[in-house]
Amino acid sequence: MDAVKAGKLALVQTPRLWVEFVEVLNRPKLAARLRLLGLSPTMLAEGLREYVTWSADAQISLPPELRDPKDLIVLAAAVAARVDAIVTGDGDLTSLKSFEGIPIMKAREALKELGLPAE
């Protein structure tokens, strides 16, 4: 978040992707971890919302190498927003390594690429 606040990273979302993000935040396991940090899913989502760059969805075909078709919305958002990278912990996405020239990497890798500390 420090990198986002400093303008070194942008959080790109589409409305469909945002709905899924909020649903994931509300899953019991993640909501419990957030409570340990003194946060609720709503607090985190609303805090992040001010830093989101909104994009439309692109219509793309399902790549045959994509293991989880539900991840198509992430790829579509990345293509529509013309992002420099997809940063995710989702193994189905990171296994692709890239999509349409967009590298797919974990947060730690992205921070390293930017020369930022990975805490």
Order of alpha helices (4+ residues) and beta strands (2+ residues): alpha-beta-alpha-alpha-alpha-beta-alpha-beta-alpha-beta-beta-alpha
